Amino acid sequence: QSSGSSGINAEYGAAGTLRGLREWWDALVNIGPGYGYFPRPDKSVLIVKPQHLEEAKSMFSDTAVIIKSDGHRYLGAPIGSTDYQRDYVSNSIEDWIKDVHAISKIANTEPQAAYSAFCMGLSKRWLFLMRTTPNISELFAPLEQAITDSFLPAILNNHFTSDHRERFSLPCRNGGLGIDKPCVSADLEHQRSLVATAPLSQIIIEQNTTIDDERAVSVAKSLKEAKAKVAHSKAMQSKNHLSSVAEKLTPDELRLHEELCKRGSSTWLTSLPLQEHGFNLNKAEFWDALALRYDLSLREFPNHCACGKVNSIEHCLSCPRGGFVNLRHNQIRDLTANLLTEAGCKDIVVEPHLIPLTGETLRYDTAIKTDDARLDISARGVWSPLSKLFLDVRIFNSRAPTNKALAVDKALKKHEDEKKRAYGERILQVEKSSFTPLVFSTSGIVGDEADKFYKQVATLLAVKSRQSYPDCIRYIRQRLSFCLLKTLIVSLRGHRGTSPKRLTDRNDFNILYLIKNNESN
């Protein structure tokens, strides 16, 4: 094996000439099958300079090796002359433009599915080409035009303007849609790729037949450093991009954008639309969700609420008419109880009553002291097998004037402290249990106390289901995100008018009696 391998490698070292390359090929054909490698000349391509084309064809005339002087596609990227590379990229972009138009038509009826397909599928096609081919940024201008003119208006129900493009090109975690501008990112991606692969490229250039342990450790360290350098470059570029976008926003837009940069506000947007888990939205829901996210105008939105007040997104999220504020609270409460059940907790009770006070003194005036006091959930086995935990849910409207004046982190802390002052001391002294306030903002951000609680539930769920912790916490955050989002959309579009008349009159019951009799006959 060593003699055969060294023979091939030696000939490969002489491959600077066509004769040496032919000798290397003959050795590979003879020795390769002994090691399970069977060269396919009809699938092998030799790229030479134009002045050597005829000589190469003569040298390999008795083989089926393909001889080219311009270039060839390899692993989805072009290898060869600059003209060939640019022609290949231009042809690929023409195909991708057709795909963008096709997916834009789908977005008219299924915008969520089209958005997911674009971000998680279609856009990855040109990402590899960007990383492997230099100096092609300007070639992506037609593709950027197709995205701007066709795709973005389709997923936004024609709410898109050119002023939105920079903002939407930000990653979702920075308040954008993650729809990058290919004509800007192409050269950046190639430069980062060169940095990330430099240690491996150097080994290939050196053509060492063996790598000792010391060199292997050195290469691994270099790769780690290169990866960190690329990550730092991306972070700085993203930070600068975010700053440039923020400078153009109004104070209200900036306040909302800061919320969108918090963890939890974009979970629904980066999730696959899986119907099995309730992660799918119809087109009206998806458009309304984006309108909520970016404070866009809502189509066919009444000027006045059923309560008589001027209608707005902020009013809809707070208006008690229709019971949608309670619905929002109850859905998060019930989902949390179900998650505790899935995680294997015991003694789970929804709306448990607290033990009445019998002379205990509570420090805070705002503490709940009534005998009929109750919280949202109680459960055992969250922090330890028999310890009891009480939970109480609060979802506050981050757009309301009382909350808008505060930074979202301070608003979350404020509501957590209010819940603790109301119930914390009583539960510690009387119930001899622990208490966790589950505080959410309407933008999907979770308070610190709730975040720690759901991480613990994810840990328990991972043990019980034998799944990884990252998968479990992602699953929990996605379910919470979609549950909250759908209740917000109901608050915008739900019926707040007069409820149907209840059957309380005696004649009404007689009508029901006759109907049932007729059905039985």
C-alpha positions as CSV (number, residue, x, y, z in Angstrom):
1,Q,0.0,0.0,0.0
2,S,2.8,2.5,0.9
3,S,4.7,1.9,-2.3
4,G,1.5,2.2,-4.4
5,S,0.4,5.3,-2.6
6,S,3.8,6.9,-2.8
7,G,3.9,6.1,-6.5
8,I,0.7,7.9,-7.2
9,N,1.6,10.8,-5.0
10,A,5.0,11.1,-6.7
11,E,3.5,11.2,-10.1
12,Y,0.9,13.7,-8.9
13,G,3.8,15.9,-7.9
14,A,5.0,15.8,-11.5
15,A,1.5,16.7,-12.8
16,G,2.7,20.2,-13.7
17,T,3.3,18.8,-17.2
18,L,0.7,17.0,-19.3
19,R,3.0,14.0,-19.6
20,G,3.3,13.7,-15.8
21,L,-0.5,14.1,-15.5
22,R,-1.0,11.3,-18.0
23,E,1.4,9.0,-16.1
24,W,-0.5,9.9,-12.9
25,W,-3.8,9.0,-14.5
26,D,-2.4,5.6,-15.8
27,A,-1.1,4.8,-12.3
28,L,-4.5,5.7,-10.8
29,V,-6.3,3.4,-13.2
30,N,-4.0,0.5,-12.5
31,I,-3.7,0.9,-8.7
32,G,-7.0,2.4,-7.8
33,P,-9.2,-0.7,-8.1
34,G,-7.0,-2.6,-5.6
35,Y,-8.2,-0.1,-3.0
36,G,-11.8,0.0,-4.1
37,Y,-11.5,3.1,-6.3
38,F,-12.5,2.8,-9.9
39,P,-11.8,5.9,-12.0
40,R,-14.5,6.9,-14.6
41,P,-12.8,8.7,-17.5
42,D,-16.2,9.7,-19.0
43,K,-16.8,11.6,-15.7
44,S,-13.3,13.1,-15.4
45,V,-12.6,16.5,-16.8
46,L,-9.1,18.0,-17.6
47,I,-9.0,21.8,-17.8
48,V,-6.0,23.2,-19.6
49,K,-4.9,26.6,-20.9
50,P,-6.1,27.3,-24.5
51,Q,-2.5,26.9,-25.9
52,H,-2.3,23.4,-24.5
53,L,-5.7,22.2,-25.6
54,E,-4.6,20.3,-28.7
55,E,-1.6,18.7,-27.0
56,A,-3.9,17.5,-24.1
57,K,-6.4,16.0,-26.6
58,S,-3.6,14.1,-28.3
59,M,-2.1,13.0,-24.9
60,F,-5.4,11.6,-23.7
61,S,-6.8,10.5,-27.1
62,D,-7.1,6.9,-26.1
63,T,-9.2,7.7,-23.0
64,A,-12.6,9.1,-22.5
65,V,-11.4,11.9,-20.4
66,I,-13.2,15.2,-21.2
67,I,-10.7,18.0,-22.2
68,K,-11.7,21.6,-21.9
69,S,-9.9,25.0,-22.0
70,D,-12.7,27.3,-20.7
71,G,-13.9,25.7,-17.5
72,H,-16.3,23.2,-15.9
73,R,-18.9,23.0,-13.1
74,Y,-17.6,21.2,-10.0
75,L,-19.8,20.7,-6.9
76,G,-22.1,23.5,-7.9
77,A,-19.4,26.1,-8.6
78,P,-17.5,27.0,-11.8
79,I,-13.7,26.2,-12.2
80,G,-11.9,27.8,-15.1
81,S,-11.4,31.2,-16.8
82,T,-13.0,34.4,-15.5
83,D,-15.3,34.6,-18.6
84,Y,-16.5,31.0,-18.0
85,Q,-17.1,31.7,-14.3
86,R,-19.1,34.9,-15.1
87,D,-21.2,33.2,-17.8
88,Y,-21.9,30.3,-15.5
89,V,-23.0,32.6,-12.7
90,S,-25.2,34.7,-15.0
91,N,-26.9,31.6,-16.3
92,S,-27.5,30.3,-12.8
93,I,-28.9,33.7,-11.8
94,E,-31.4,33.6,-14.7
95,D,-32.7,30.3,-13.4
96,W,-32.9,31.6,-9.9
97,I,-34.9,34.6,-11.1
98,K,-37.4,32.2,-12.6
99,D,-37.6,30.4,-9.3
100,V,-38.2,33.7,-7.4
101,H,-41.1,34.6,-9.7
102,A,-42.5,31.1,-9.3
103,I,-42.3,31.2,-5.5
104,S,-43.8,34.7,-5.6
105,K,-46.9,33.3,-7.2
106,I,-47.2,30.8,-4.5
107,A,-46.8,33.6,-1.9
108,N,-50.1,35.1,-3.1
109,T,-51.9,32.2,-1.6
110,E,-49.4,30.6,0.8
111,P,-47.1,33.4,2.0
112,Q,-45.8,31.6,5.1
113,A,-44.9,28.5,3.1
114,A,-43.3,30.6,0.3
115,Y,-41.3,32.6,2.9
116,S,-40.0,29.4,4.6
117,A,-39.1,27.9,1.2
118,F,-37.2,31.0,0.2
119,C,-35.2,31.5,3.4
120,M,-34.5,27.8,4.2
121,G,-34.2,26.5,0.6
122,L,-34.0,28.8,-2.4
123,S,-31.6,31.4,-1.0
124,K,-29.1,28.7,0.0
125,R,-28.6,27.8,-3.6
126,W,-26.7,31.0,-4.4
127,L,-25.0,31.1,-1.0
128,F,-22.6,28.3,-2.0
129,L,-21.8,30.0,-5.3
130,M,-21.0,33.2,-3.5
131,R,-18.6,31.5,-1.2
132,T,-16.7,29.7,-4.0
133,T,-16.6,32.3,-6.8
134,P,-14.9,35.7,-6.5
135,N,-16.0,39.2,-7.8
136,I,-19.5,38.4,-8.8
137,S,-21.5,40.9,-6.7
138,E,-22.7,43.0,-9.6
139,L,-24.0,40.0,-11.4
140,F,-26.6,39.5,-8.7
141,A,-28.3,42.9,-9.4
142,P,-31.1,41.3,-11.5
143,L,-31.8,38.7,-8.8
144,E,-32.1,41.5,-6.2
145,Q,-34.5,43.3,-8.5
146,A,-36.7,40.2,-8.7
147,I,-36.7,39.8,-4.9
148,T,-37.6,43.5,-4.5
149,D,-40.2,43.8,-7.2
150,S,-41.8,40.3,-7.0
151,F,-41.2,38.3,-3.8
152,L,-41.3,40.9,-1.0
153,P,-44.5,42.6,-2.2
154,A,-46.1,39.1,-2.4
155,I,-45.4,38.0,1.1
156,L,-46.3,41.4,2.5
157,N,-49.6,41.7,0.7
158,N,-48.2,44.7,-1.3
159,H,-47.3,46.7,1.8
160,F,-43.7,46.7,0.7
161,T,-41.8,49.9,-0.2
162,S,-38.2,50.5,-1.1
163,D,-37.7,52.1,2.3
164,H,-38.3,48.7,3.9
165,R,-35.6,46.8,1.9
166,E,-32.6,47.6,4.2
167,R,-34.6,46.7,7.3
168,F,-35.9,43.5,5.9
169,S,-32.4,42.4,4.9
170,L,-31.4,42.2,8.6
171,P,-31.4,38.8,10.2
172,C,-34.6,37.9,12.0
173,R,-32.8,38.1,15.4
174,N,-32.0,41.7,14.5
175,G,-35.6,42.6,13.6
176,G,-35.5,41.8,9.9
177,L,-36.9,39.1,7.7
178,G,-33.5,37.5,6.9
179,I,-33.9,38.2,3.2
180,D,-30.4,39.3,2.4
181,K,-29.4,41.5,-0.6
182,P,-27.3,39.1,-2.8
183,C,-25.6,41.9,-4.6
184,V,-24.1,43.1,-1.3
185,S,-23.3,39.9,0.4
186,A,-21.7,38.0,-2.5
187,D,-18.1,39.3,-2.1
188,L,-18.4,39.3,1.7
189,E,-19.3,35.6,1.7
190,H,-16.3,34.8,-0.6
191,Q,-13.9,36.7,1.6
192,R,-15.1,34.9,4.7
193,S,-14.9,31.6,2.9
194,L,-11.2,32.3,2.1
195,V,-10.5,33.0,5.7
196,A,-12.4,30.0,7.1
197,T,-10.7,27.5,4.7
198,A,-7.2,29.0,4.6
199,P,-5.6,26.4,7.0
200,L,-7.0,23.5,4.8
201,S,-6.0,25.2,1.6
202,Q,-2.4,25.6,2.8
203,I,-2.2,21.8,3.5
204,I,-3.5,21.0,-0.1
205,I,-1.0,23.4,-1.6
206,E,1.9,21.9,0.4
207,Q,1.0,18.4,-0.8
208,N,2.3,16.6,2.3
209,T,1.6,12.9,2.2
210,T,1.3,12.6,6.0
211,I,0.4,15.0,8.8
212,D,1.9,14.2,12.2
213,D,0.0,14.8,15.5
214,E,1.7,18.1,16.2
215,R,0.7,19.5,12.8
216,A,-2.8,18.1,13.2
217,V,-3.3,19.9,16.5
218,S,-1.9,23.1,14.9
219,V,-4.3,22.9,12.0
220,A,-7.2,22.3,14.3
221,K,-6.3,25.3,16.3
222,S,-5.9,27.4,13.1
223,L,-9.4,26.3,11.9
224,K,-10.9,27.3,15.3
225,E,-9.2,30.7,15.1
226,A,-10.4,31.2,11.5
227,K,-13.9,30.2,12.5
228,A,-13.9,32.7,15.3
229,K,-12.5,35.4,13.0
230,V,-15.3,34.8,10.5
231,A,-17.9,34.9,13.3
232,H,-16.5,38.2,14.6
233,S,-16.6,39.6,11.1
234,K,-20.2,38.6,10.7
235,A,-21.1,40.1,14.1
236,M,-19.5,43.4,13.3
237,Q,-21.0,43.6,9.9
238,S,-24.4,42.8,11.3
239,K,-24.0,45.4,14.1
240,N,-23.0,48.1,11.6
241,H,-25.9,47.2,9.4
242,L,-28.3,47.3,12.3
243,S,-27.0,50.8,13.4
244,S,-27.4,52.2,9.9
245,V,-31.0,50.9,9.8
246,A,-31.8,52.2,13.3
247,E,-30.6,55.7,12.3
248,K,-33.4,56.0,9.8
249,L,-36.2,54.9,12.1
250,T,-38.6,57.2,14.0
251,P,-38.6,57.0,17.8
252,D,-41.8,54.8,17.8
253,E,-40.3,52.5,15.1
254,L,-37.0,52.3,17.0
255,R,-38.8,51.3,20.2
256,L,-40.7,48.5,18.3
257,H,-37.5,47.5,16.5
258,E,-35.7,47.1,19.8
259,E,-38.4,44.7,20.9
260,L,-37.9,42.7,17.7
261,C,-34.2,42.3,18.5
262,K,-35.1,40.4,21.7
263,R,-35.2,36.7,21.9
264,G,-38.6,35.3,21.4
265,S,-40.1,38.0,19.2
266,S,-39.0,36.2,15.9
267,T,-39.5,32.5,16.9
268,W,-42.7,32.1,14.9
269,L,-41.0,33.6,11.8
270,T,-38.0,31.2,11.8
271,S,-40.2,28.1,12.3
272,L,-41.3,25.7,9.6
273,P,-45.1,25.9,9.0
274,L,-45.8,22.4,10.4
275,Q,-49.5,21.8,10.7
276,E,-49.0,18.9,13.1
277,H,-47.8,21.3,15.8
278,G,-50.1,24.2,14.9
279,F,-47.2,26.2,13.4
280,N,-49.1,27.0,10.2
281,L,-50.8,30.3,9.4
282,N,-53.3,31.1,6.6
283,K,-52.5,34.0,4.3
284,A,-54.5,36.6,6.2
285,E,-53.0,35.5,9.5
286,F,-49.4,35.7,8.1
287,W,-50.0,39.2,6.6
288,D,-51.5,40.4,9.9
289,A,-48.5,38.9,11.8
290,L,-46.1,40.9,9.7
291,A,-48.3,44.0,10.1
292,L,-48.1,43.5,13.9
293,R,-44.3,43.0,13.7
294,Y,-43.6,46.1,11.7
295,D,-46.6,48.3,12.6
296,L,-47.9,48.3,9.0
297,S,-51.4,49.3,8.1
298,L,-54.0,46.5,8.3
299,R,-56.2,45.9,5.3
300,E,-60.0,46.1,5.7
301,F,-59.5,47.3,9.3
302,P,-62.5,49.1,10.8
303,N,-62.0,52.7,11.9
304,H,-63.9,52.2,15.1
305,C,-64.0,49.4,17.6
306,A,-67.3,47.8,18.7
307,C,-66.8,49.5,22.0
308,G,-67.0,52.9,20.2
309,K,-63.4,54.0,20.5
310,V,-61.1,54.8,17.6
311,N,-59.5,51.5,16.4
312,S,-55.8,50.8,16.3
313,I,-53.5,47.9,16.9
314,E,-52.7,49.2,20.4
315,H,-56.4,49.4,21.2
316,C,-57.3,46.0,19.9
317,L,-54.6,44.3,22.1
318,S,-56.1,45.9,25.2
319,C,-59.8,46.2,24.5
320,P,-61.8,43.8,26.9
321,R,-64.8,43.7,24.5
322,G,-65.1,40.2,23.1
323,G,-63.1,38.5,25.8
324,F,-59.9,38.3,23.7
325,V,-57.6,39.6,26.5
326,N,-58.8,36.7,28.7
327,L,-58.5,34.3,25.8
328,R,-54.9,35.2,25.3
329,H,-54.1,34.7,29.0
330,N,-56.0,31.4,29.2
331,Q,-54.4,29.9,26.1
332,I,-50.9,30.5,27.5
333,R,-52.0,29.1,30.9
334,D,-53.5,25.9,29.4
335,L,-50.5,25.4,27.1
336,T,-48.1,25.7,30.0
337,A,-50.2,23.1,31.9
338,N,-50.0,20.7,29.0
339,L,-46.2,21.2,28.7
340,L,-45.9,20.3,32.4
341,T,-47.9,17.2,31.7
342,E,-45.7,16.3,28.8
343,A,-42.6,16.8,31.0
344,G,-43.8,14.3,33.5
345,C,-44.8,16.7,36.4
346,K,-47.4,15.6,38.9
347,D,-50.3,17.1,40.8
348,I,-51.0,19.7,38.0
349,V,-53.9,21.9,38.8
350,V,-55.3,24.8,36.8
351,E,-56.6,27.7,38.9
352,P,-55.7,26.2,42.3
353,H,-57.1,27.9,45.4
354,L,-54.7,29.2,48.0
355,I,-54.9,28.2,51.7
356,P,-56.8,31.0,53.5
357,L,-54.9,33.3,55.8
358,T,-55.4,32.8,59.5
359,G,-53.5,35.7,61.0
360,E,-50.4,35.8,58.9
361,T,-49.0,39.2,58.2
362,L,-47.9,40.1,54.6
363,R,-45.5,43.1,54.1
364,Y,-46.9,44.5,50.9
365,D,-50.2,46.4,50.6
366,T,-50.7,45.0,47.2
367,A,-50.5,41.4,48.4
368,I,-53.6,39.3,47.7
369,K,-55.2,38.4,51.1
370,T,-58.7,37.2,50.2
371,D,-59.8,33.7,51.1
372,D,-60.9,32.9,47.6
373,A,-57.5,33.8,46.1
374,R,-56.2,31.5,43.3
375,L,-53.4,31.4,40.8
376,D,-53.2,30.0,37.3
377,I,-51.3,26.7,37.7
378,S,-49.7,24.6,40.4
379,A,-47.6,21.5,39.9
380,R,-45.1,19.2,41.7
381,G,-41.8,17.9,40.4
382,V,-40.6,21.0,38.5
383,W,-37.6,21.9,40.7
384,S,-37.5,18.7,42.8
385,P,-39.7,15.6,43.0
386,L,-42.2,16.7,45.7
387,S,-41.8,20.5,45.9
388,K,-44.8,22.4,44.8
389,L,-44.6,25.3,42.4
390,F,-47.3,28.0,41.8
391,L,-47.4,29.9,38.5
392,D,-49.3,33.0,37.4
393,V,-49.5,34.3,33.9
394,R,-49.5,37.9,32.8
395,I,-49.3,39.1,29.2
396,F,-48.9,42.9,28.9
397,N,-49.5,45.1,25.9
398,S,-46.1,46.5,25.1
399,R,-47.7,49.2,22.9
400,A,-49.8,50.6,25.7
401,P,-48.8,54.1,26.9
402,T,-48.0,52.8,30.4
403,N,-45.6,50.2,29.0
404,K,-44.3,52.1,26.0
405,A,-42.4,54.6,28.1
406,L,-40.2,51.8,29.5
407,A,-37.6,49.7,27.9
408,V,-39.0,46.3,27.3
409,D,-36.6,44.7,29.8
410,K,-37.7,47.1,32.5
411,A,-41.3,46.6,31.6
412,L,-40.9,42.8,32.0
413,K,-39.2,43.3,35.4
414,K,-41.9,45.7,36.5
415,H,-44.7,43.2,35.9
416,E,-42.7,40.3,37.4
417,D,-42.2,42.4,40.6
418,E,-45.9,43.2,40.7
419,K,-46.8,39.5,40.6
420,K,-44.2,38.7,43.3
421,R,-45.5,41.4,45.6
422,A,-49.1,40.1,45.1
423,Y,-48.5,36.4,45.7
424,G,-44.8,35.6,46.4
425,E,-44.7,36.1,50.2
426,R,-48.1,34.4,50.8
427,I,-47.0,31.3,48.8
428,L,-43.7,31.2,50.7
429,Q,-45.1,31.6,54.2
430,V,-48.5,29.9,53.9
431,E,-48.2,27.4,51.1
432,K,-44.5,26.6,51.9
433,S,-44.0,26.5,48.2
434,S,-42.3,28.5,45.4
435,F,-43.8,31.0,43.0
436,T,-42.8,31.9,39.5
437,P,-44.5,34.7,37.5
438,L,-44.9,33.9,33.8
439,V,-44.7,37.3,32.2
440,F,-44.9,37.9,28.4
441,S,-45.0,40.9,26.2
442,T,-47.4,41.0,23.3
443,S,-44.3,41.0,21.0
444,G,-43.5,37.5,22.2
445,I,-40.6,38.4,24.6
446,V,-40.5,36.2,27.8
447,G,-39.5,37.5,31.2
448,D,-36.4,36.2,33.0
449,E,-38.4,34.2,35.6
450,A,-40.5,32.6,32.9
451,D,-37.4,31.9,30.7
452,K,-35.8,30.0,33.6
453,F,-39.0,28.0,34.2
454,Y,-39.4,26.9,30.6
455,K,-35.8,25.9,30.4
456,Q,-36.3,23.7,33.4
457,V,-39.4,22.2,31.7
458,A,-37.3,21.6,28.6
459,T,-34.8,19.8,30.7
460,L,-37.5,17.5,32.2
461,L,-39.0,17.0,28.8
462,A,-35.6,16.0,27.3
463,V,-35.1,13.4,30.0
464,K,-38.6,11.9,29.6
465,S,-38.7,12.0,25.8
466,R,-35.0,11.1,25.3
467,Q,-34.7,14.1,23.0
468,S,-31.9,16.7,23.1
469,Y,-32.3,19.7,25.3
470,P,-31.9,22.2,22.3
471,D,-34.7,20.4,20.5
472,C,-37.0,20.5,23.5
473,I,-36.5,24.2,24.4
474,R,-36.9,25.1,20.7
475,Y,-40.2,23.1,20.6
476,I,-41.5,24.9,23.8
477,R,-40.6,28.3,22.5
478,Q,-42.2,27.7,19.2
479,R,-45.4,26.5,20.8
480,L,-45.5,29.5,23.1
481,S,-44.8,31.9,20.2
482,F,-47.5,30.6,17.9
483,C,-50.0,30.3,20.7
484,L,-49.5,34.0,21.6
485,L,-49.3,35.1,18.0
486,K,-52.6,33.5,17.1
487,T,-54.4,35.0,20.1
488,L,-53.1,38.5,19.1
489,I,-54.4,38.0,15.5
490,V,-57.8,37.0,17.0
491,S,-57.7,40.3,19.0
492,L,-57.3,42.2,15.7
493,R,-59.9,40.3,13.7
494,G,-62.2,38.7,16.2
495,H,-65.9,39.6,16.4
496,R,-66.6,42.1,19.2
497,G,-70.2,42.8,18.4
498,T,-73.3,41.7,20.3
499,S,-73.3,38.1,21.4
500,P,-76.0,35.8,20.2
501,K,-79.2,35.9,22.3
502,R,-79.3,33.2,25.0
503,L,-82.3,30.9,25.2
504,T,-83.8,32.0,28.5
505,D,-87.5,32.5,27.5
506,R,-89.9,29.6,28.0
507,N,-91.0,29.7,24.4
508,D,-87.3,29.3,23.4
509,F,-87.1,26.1,25.4
510,N,-90.3,24.9,23.8
511,I,-88.8,25.4,20.4
512,L,-85.8,23.3,21.4
513,Y,-88.1,20.6,22.7
514,L,-90.0,20.4,19.4
515,I,-86.8,20.2,17.4
516,K,-85.5,17.4,19.6
517,N,-88.8,15.5,19.3
518,N,-88.8,15.9,15.5
519,E,-85.2,14.6,15.3
520,S,-86.1,11.5,17.4
521,N,-89.1,10.8,15.2
